[in-house]
């Protein structure tokens, strides 16, 4: 599932995000959503979240 719609993302959900420092390389980081930082219902590059580990990035995919 894509991470571009805010409705799809909830705290406690396992996701793959791209960190700011990894945007060029596209390296993904796996984690669990703690907070949703993007206020708009849709973002073309992915909804920005904070993981439970404290890392912040945009959701590229939702793990199932």
Gaussian input, Z-matrix of N, CA and C with variables (Angstrom, degrees):
# hf/3-21g

backbone

0 1
 N
 C     1     B1
 C     2     B2     1     A1
 N     3     B3     2     A2     1     D1
 C     4     B4     3     A3     2     D2
 C     5     B5     4     A4     3     D3
 N     6     B6     5     A5     4     D4
 C     7     B7     6     A6     5     D5
 C     8     B8     7     A7     6     D6
 N     9     B9     8     A8     7     D7
 C    10    B10     9     A9     8     D8
 C    11    B11    10    A10     9     D9
 N    12    B12    11    A11    10    D10
 C    13    B13    12    A12    11    D11
 C    14    B14    13    A13    12    D12
 N    15    B15    14    A14    13    D13
 C    16    B16    15    A15    14    D14
 C    17    B17    16    A16    15    D15
 N    18    B18    17    A17    16    D16
 C    19    B19    18    A18    17    D17
 C    20    B20    19    A19    18    D18
 N    21    B21    20    A20    19    D19
 C    22    B22    21    A21    20    D20
 C    23    B23    22    A22    21    D21
 N    24    B24    23    A23    22    D22
 C    25    B25    24    A24    23    D23
 C    26    B26    25    A25    24    D24
 N    27    B27    26    A26    25    D25
 C    28    B28    27    A27    26    D26
 C    29    B29    28    A28    27    D27
 N    30    B30    29    A29    28    D28
 C    31    B31    30    A30    29    D29
 C    32    B32    31    A31    30    D30
 N    33    B33    32    A32    31    D31
 C    34    B34    33    A33    32    D32
 C    35    B35    34    A34    33    D33
 N    36    B36    35    A35    34    D34
 C    37    B37    36    A36    35    D35
 C    38    B38    37    A37    36    D36
 N    39    B39    38    A38    37    D37
 C    40    B40    39    A39    38    D38
 C    41    B41    40    A40    39    D39
 N    42    B42    41    A41    40    D40
 C    43    B43    42    A42    41    D41
 C    44    B44    43    A43    42    D42
 N    45    B45    44    A44    43    D43
 C    46    B46    45    A45    44    D44
 C    47    B47    46    A46    45    D45
 N    48    B48    47    A47    46    D46
 C    49    B49    48    A48    47    D47
 C    50    B50    49    A49    48    D48
 N    51    B51    50    A50    49    D49
 C    52    B52    51    A51    50    D50
 C    53    B53    52    A52    51    D51
 N    54    B54    53    A53    52    D52
 C    55    B55    54    A54    53    D53
 C    56    B56    55    A55    54    D54
 N    57    B57    56    A56    55    D55
 C    58    B58    57    A57    56    D56
 C    59    B59    58    A58    57    D57
 N    60    B60    59    A59    58    D58
 C    61    B61    60    A60    59    D59
 C    62    B62    61    A61    60    D60
 N    63    B63    62    A62    61    D61
 C    64    B64    63    A63    62    D62
 C    65    B65    64    A64    63    D63
 N    66    B66    65    A65    64    D64
 C    67    B67    66    A66    65    D65
 C    68    B68    67    A67    66    D66
 N    69    B69    68    A68    67    D67
 C    70    B70    69    A69    68    D68
 C    71    B71    70    A70    69    D69
 N    72    B72    71    A71    70    D70
 C    73    B73    72    A72    71    D71
 C    74    B74    73    A73    72    D72
 N    75    B75    74    A74    73    D73
 C    76    B76    75    A75    74    D74
 C    77    B77    76    A76    75    D75
 N    78    B78    77    A77    76    D76
 C    79    B79    78    A78    77    D77
 C    80    B80    79    A79    78    D78
 N    81    B81    80    A80    79    D79
 C    82    B82    81    A81    80    D80
 C    83    B83    82    A82    81    D81
 N    84    B84    83    A83    82    D82
 C    85    B85    84    A84    83    D83
 C    86    B86    85    A85    84    D84
 N    87    B87    86    A86    85    D85
 C    88    B88    87    A87    86    D86
 C    89    B89    88    A88    87    D87
 N    90    B90    89    A89    88    D88
 C    91    B91    90    A90    89    D89
 C    92    B92    91    A91    90    D90
 N    93    B93    92    A92    91    D91
 C    94    B94    93    A93    92    D92
 C    95    B95    94    A94    93    D93
 N    96    B96    95    A95    94    D94
 C    97    B97    96    A96    95    D95
 C    98    B98    97    A97    96    D96
 N    99    B99    98    A98    97    D97
 C   100   B100    99    A99    98    D98
 C   101   B101   100   A100    99    D99
 N   102   B102   101   A101   100   D100
 C   103   B103   102   A102   101   D101
 C   104   B104   103   A103   102   D102
 N   105   B105   104   A104   103   D103
 C   106   B106   105   A105   104   D104
 C   107   B107   106   A106   105   D105
 N   108   B108   107   A107   106   D106
 C   109   B109   108   A108   107   D107
 C   110   B110   109   A109   108   D108
 N   111   B111   110   A110   109   D109
 C   112   B112   111   A111   110   D110
 C   113   B113   112   A112   111   D111
 N   114   B114   113   A113   112   D112
 C   115   B115   114   A114   113   D113
 C   116   B116   115   A115   114   D114
 N   117   B117   116   A116   115   D115
 C   118   B118   117   A117   116   D116
 C   119   B119   118   A118   117   D117
 N   120   B120   119   A119   118   D118
 C   121   B121   120   A120   119   D119
 C   122   B122   121   A121   120   D120
 N   123   B123   122   A122   121   D121
 C   124   B124   123   A123   122   D122
 C   125   B125   124   A124   123   D123
 N   126   B126   125   A125   124   D124
 C   127   B127   126   A126   125   D125
 C   128   B128   127   A127   126   D126
 N   129   B129   128   A128   127   D127
 C   130   B130   129   A129   128   D128
 C   131   B131   130   A130   129   D129
 N   132   B132   131   A131   130   D130
 C   133   B133   132   A132   131   D131
 C   134   B134   133   A133   132   D132
 N   135   B135   134   A134   133   D133
 C   136   B136   135   A135   134   D134
 C   137   B137   136   A136   135   D135
 N   138   B138   137   A137   136   D136
 C   139   B139   138   A138   137   D137
 C   140   B140   139   A139   138   D138
 N   141   B141   140   A140   139   D139
 C   142   B142   141   A141   140   D140
 C   143   B143   142   A142   141   D141
 N   144   B144   143   A143   142   D142
 C   145   B145   144   A144   143   D143
 C   146   B146   145   A145   144   D144
 N   147   B147   146   A146   145   D145
 C   148   B148   147   A147   146   D146
 C   149   B149   148   A148   147   D147
 N   150   B150   149   A149   148   D148
 C   151   B151   150   A150   149   D149
 C   152   B152   151   A151   150   D150
 N   153   B153   152   A152   151   D151
 C   154   B154   153   A153   152   D152
 C   155   B155   154   A154   153   D153
 N   156   B156   155   A155   154   D154
 C   157   B157   156   A156   155   D155
 C   158   B158   157   A157   156   D156
 N   159   B159   158   A158   157   D157
 C   160   B160   159   A159   158   D158
 C   161   B161   160   A160   159   D159
 N   162   B162   161   A161   160   D160
 C   163   B163   162   A162   161   D161
 C   164   B164   163   A163   162   D162
 N   165   B165   164   A164   163   D163
 C   166   B166   165   A165   164   D164
 C   167   B167   166   A166   165   D165
 N   168   B168   167   A167   166   D166
 C   169   B169   168   A168   167   D167
 C   170   B170   169   A169   168   D168
 N   171   B171   170   A170   169   D169
 C   172   B172   171   A171   170   D170
 C   173   B173   172   A172   171   D171
 N   174   B174   173   A173   172   D172
 C   175   B175   174   A174   173   D173
 C   176   B176   175   A175   174   D174
 N   177   B177   176   A176   175   D175
 C   178   B178   177   A177   176   D176
 C   179   B179   178   A178   177   D177
 N   180   B180   179   A179   178   D178
 C   181   B181   180   A180   179   D179
 C   182   B182   181   A181   180   D180
 N   183   B183   182   A182   181   D181
 C   184   B184   183   A183   182   D182
 C   185   B185   184   A184   183   D183
 N   186   B186   185   A185   184   D184
 C   187   B187   186   A186   185   D185
 C   188   B188   187   A187   186   D186
 N   189   B189   188   A188   187   D187
 C   190   B190   189   A189   188   D188
 C   191   B191   190   A190   189   D189

   B1=1.4471
   B2=1.5327
   B3=1.3088
   B4=1.4583
   B5=1.5228
   B6=1.3140
   B7=1.4543
   B8=1.5192
   B9=1.3477
   B10=1.4648
   B11=1.5268
   B12=1.3290
   B13=1.4613
   B14=1.5219
   B15=1.3233
   B16=1.4665
   B17=1.5334
   B18=1.3388
   B19=1.4726
   B20=1.5293
   B21=1.3384
   B22=1.4713
   B23=1.5253
   B24=1.3324
   B25=1.4649
   B26=1.5212
   B27=1.3254
   B28=1.4660
   B29=1.5316
   B30=1.3359
   B31=1.4668
   B32=1.5344
   B33=1.3242
   B34=1.4549
   B35=1.5194
   B36=1.3271
   B37=1.4673
   B38=1.5303
   B39=1.3414
   B40=1.4746
   B41=1.5385
   B42=1.3300
   B43=1.4675
   B44=1.5276
   B45=1.3278
   B46=1.4620
   B47=1.5241
   B48=1.3538
   B49=1.4615
   B50=1.5209
   B51=1.3280
   B52=1.4613
   B53=1.5276
   B54=1.3323
   B55=1.4652
   B56=1.5243
   B57=1.3258
   B58=1.4712
   B59=1.5333
   B60=1.3331
   B61=1.4722
   B62=1.5231
   B63=1.3388
   B64=1.4687
   B65=1.5269
   B66=1.3367
   B67=1.4640
   B68=1.5248
   B69=1.3281
   B70=1.4723
   B71=1.5248
   B72=1.3322
   B73=1.4694
   B74=1.5253
   B75=1.3328
   B76=1.4611
   B77=1.5181
   B78=1.3421
   B79=1.4701
   B80=1.5275
   B81=1.3203
   B82=1.4602
   B83=1.5194
   B84=1.3226
   B85=1.4538
   B86=1.5209
   B87=1.3303
   B88=1.4648
   B89=1.5173
   B90=1.3315
   B91=1.4537
   B92=1.5140
   B93=1.3305
   B94=1.4654
   B95=1.5281
   B96=1.3380
   B97=1.4629
   B98=1.5252
   B99=1.3407
   B100=1.4672
   B101=1.5285
   B102=1.3499
   B103=1.4622
   B104=1.5167
   B105=1.3385
   B106=1.4607
   B107=1.5230
   B108=1.3349
   B109=1.4605
   B110=1.5209
   B111=1.3253
   B112=1.4630
   B113=1.5249
   B114=1.3269
   B115=1.4640
   B116=1.5293
   B117=1.3401
   B118=1.4674
   B119=1.5300
   B120=1.3299
   B121=1.4748
   B122=1.5301
   B123=1.3438
   B124=1.4708
   B125=1.5263
   B126=1.3350
   B127=1.4702
   B128=1.5222
   B129=1.3270
   B130=1.4651
   B131=1.5279
   B132=1.3428
   B133=1.4704
   B134=1.5218
   B135=1.3220
   B136=1.4598
   B137=1.5139
   B138=1.3093
   B139=1.4581
   B140=1.5318
   B141=1.3284
   B142=1.4648
   B143=1.5273
   B144=1.3388
   B145=1.4683
   B146=1.5231
   B147=1.3295
   B148=1.4685
   B149=1.5162
   B150=1.3253
   B151=1.4613
   B152=1.5234
   B153=1.3199
   B154=1.4674
   B155=1.5257
   B156=1.3374
   B157=1.4728
   B158=1.5277
   B159=1.3440
   B160=1.4560
   B161=1.5183
   B162=1.3283
   B163=1.4580
   B164=1.5317
   B165=1.3466
   B166=1.4643
   B167=1.5179
   B168=1.3259
   B169=1.4537
   B170=1.5131
   B171=1.3284
   B172=1.4578
   B173=1.5258
   B174=1.3260
   B175=1.4654
   B176=1.5199
   B177=1.3299
   B178=1.4578
   B179=1.5184
   B180=1.3296
   B181=1.4561
   B182=1.5200
   B183=1.3232
   B184=1.4605
   B185=1.5226
   B186=1.3260
   B187=1.4729
   B188=1.5321
   B189=1.3164
   B190=1.4636
   B191=1.5026
   A1=108.87
   A2=115.72
   A3=122.10
   A4=111.83
   A5=116.63
   A6=121.62
   A7=113.27
   A8=117.67
   A9=119.98
   A10=113.29
   A11=118.45
   A12=121.81
   A13=110.48
   A14=115.80
   A15=121.58
   A16=111.86
   A17=116.67
   A18=121.09
   A19=112.83
   A20=117.14
   A21=121.69
   A22=112.74
   A23=117.53
   A24=121.20
   A25=110.60
   A26=115.18
   A27=122.09
   A28=108.56
   A29=117.57
   A30=119.41
   A31=110.52
   A32=116.64
   A33=121.97
   A34=113.82
   A35=116.98
   A36=122.07
   A37=110.46
   A38=118.70
   A39=120.28
   A40=109.97
   A41=116.64
   A42=121.64
   A43=111.05
   A44=114.80
   A45=122.96
   A46=106.20
   A47=116.53
   A48=120.28
   A49=110.47
   A50=115.36
   A51=120.66
   A52=106.23
   A53=115.77
   A54=121.95
   A55=109.02
   A56=116.93
   A57=121.61
   A58=111.18
   A59=116.86
   A60=120.57
   A61=112.46
   A62=118.00
   A63=122.20
   A64=113.30
   A65=117.78
   A66=119.18
   A67=112.68
   A68=117.88
   A69=120.28
   A70=111.32
   A71=116.64
   A72=120.38
   A73=111.73
   A74=117.30
   A75=120.77
   A76=113.77
   A77=117.44
   A78=120.35
   A79=109.79
   A80=116.01
   A81=121.20
   A82=110.79
   A83=115.88
   A84=123.63
   A85=107.89
   A86=116.42
   A87=119.95
   A88=109.65
   A89=115.23
   A90=119.85
   A91=111.48
   A92=114.83
   A93=121.69
   A94=107.91
   A95=116.29
   A96=122.05
   A97=110.71
   A98=114.96
   A99=121.04
   A100=109.54
   A101=117.05
   A102=122.53
   A103=109.90
   A104=115.86
   A105=121.82
   A106=106.52
   A107=117.03
   A108=121.63
   A109=113.44
   A110=118.46
   A111=121.73
   A112=109.27
   A113=116.52
   A114=121.54
   A115=113.09
   A116=117.39
   A117=120.02
   A118=110.88
   A119=117.96
   A120=120.91
   A121=114.31
   A122=117.19
   A123=121.29
   A124=108.66
   A125=116.55
   A126=121.41
   A127=107.87
   A128=116.11
   A129=120.84
   A130=113.69
   A131=118.60
   A132=121.37
   A133=112.56
   A134=117.29
   A135=120.95
   A136=111.39
   A137=116.26
   A138=122.93
   A139=108.57
   A140=116.85
   A141=120.92
   A142=109.12
   A143=115.57
   A144=121.49
   A145=110.50
   A146=115.29
   A147=122.52
   A148=106.29
   A149=115.92
   A150=120.52
   A151=110.09
   A152=116.67
   A153=121.21
   A154=111.50
   A155=116.67
   A156=121.48
   A157=111.90
   A158=117.53
   A159=121.83
   A160=113.80
   A161=117.74
   A162=120.98
   A163=109.88
   A164=115.49
   A165=121.85
   A166=108.76
   A167=116.25
   A168=120.72
   A169=111.29
   A170=115.33
   A171=121.04
   A172=110.27
   A173=115.74
   A174=121.61
   A175=109.93
   A176=115.64
   A177=121.39
   A178=110.82
   A179=117.46
   A180=119.76
   A181=110.42
   A182=113.88
   A183=121.02
   A184=107.18
   A185=116.55
   A186=121.96
   A187=108.81
   A188=115.58
   A189=119.45
   A190=111.03
   D1=143.55
   D2=-177.77
   D3=-78.04
   D4=151.70
   D5=-179.61
   D6=-101.83
   D7=24.88
   D8=-177.18
   D9=-91.96
   D10=-12.76
   D11=178.95
   D12=-108.48
   D13=128.37
   D14=-176.76
   D15=-63.88
   D16=-31.58
   D17=-179.32
   D18=-61.24
   D19=-27.81
   D20=-177.35
   D21=-78.60
   D22=-13.15
   D23=-170.87
   D24=-111.31
   D25=128.70
   D26=-179.86
   D27=-134.13
   D28=149.95
   D29=173.75
   D30=-57.30
   D31=140.07
   D32=-178.82
   D33=93.61
   D34=-4.62
   D35=-177.98
   D36=-85.62
   D37=132.74
   D38=175.59
   D39=-76.05
   D40=130.07
   D41=-176.66
   D42=-138.79
   D43=166.23
   D44=171.20
   D45=-112.95
   D46=123.41
   D47=-179.95
   D48=-119.48
   D49=160.55
   D50=170.91
   D51=-109.09
   D52=124.41
   D53=178.46
   D54=-76.80
   D55=158.38
   D56=179.18
   D57=-54.43
   D58=-44.18
   D59=-178.22
   D60=-68.81
   D61=-18.32
   D62=-178.02
   D63=-103.02
   D64=8.14
   D65=-176.18
   D66=-61.79
   D67=-37.59
   D68=179.81
   D69=-70.22
   D70=-43.98
   D71=-176.70
   D72=-79.86
   D73=-27.50
   D74=-179.45
   D75=81.93
   D76=11.29
   D77=178.17
   D78=-62.07
   D79=134.33
   D80=-178.95
   D81=-102.04
   D82=147.46
   D83=177.65
   D84=-119.66
   D85=130.19
   D86=179.83
   D87=-93.75
   D88=144.27
   D89=178.16
   D90=-173.50
   D91=-175.22
   D92=-178.72
   D93=-115.24
   D94=132.14
   D95=-177.39
   D96=-65.37
   D97=129.50
   D98=173.38
   D99=-104.02
   D100=-49.58
   D101=-179.44
   D102=-134.55
   D103=147.14
   D104=172.80
   D105=-99.89
   D106=122.85
   D107=-174.32
   D108=-97.87
   D109=-26.55
   D110=179.39
   D111=-78.75
   D112=130.19
   D113=-179.05
   D114=-88.41
   D115=-29.27
   D116=-177.15
   D117=-72.77
   D118=153.25
   D119=-177.73
   D120=-71.17
   D121=-17.20
   D122=-177.45
   D123=-146.62
   D124=140.96
   D125=172.78
   D126=-143.01
   D127=127.08
   D128=-172.74
   D129=-64.01
   D130=-26.48
   D131=-179.64
   D132=-95.36
   D133=-0.82
   D134=-179.36
   D135=113.20
   D136=148.20
   D137=179.09
   D138=-74.09
   D139=132.81
   D140=-179.12
   D141=-82.26
   D142=130.64
   D143=-178.69
   D144=-134.51
   D145=161.60
   D146=169.77
   D147=-109.47
   D148=129.74
   D149=177.89
   D150=-83.28
   D151=166.74
   D152=176.72
   D153=-62.08
   D154=-23.34
   D155=177.93
   D156=-78.69
   D157=-9.30
   D158=-179.75
   D159=98.20
   D160=-9.56
   D161=-179.75
   D162=-73.94
   D163=145.86
   D164=-178.78
   D165=-119.93
   D166=134.30
   D167=178.09
   D168=-169.83
   D169=-179.09
   D170=-178.88
   D171=-99.18
   D172=136.53
   D173=-178.37
   D174=-70.71
   D175=124.72
   D176=176.15
   D177=-101.52
   D178=-34.98
   D179=175.11
   D180=-153.69
   D181=153.27
   D182=179.34
   D183=-102.81
   D184=124.78
   D185=-179.23
   D186=-79.62
   D187=142.26
   D188=179.22
   D189=-118.30

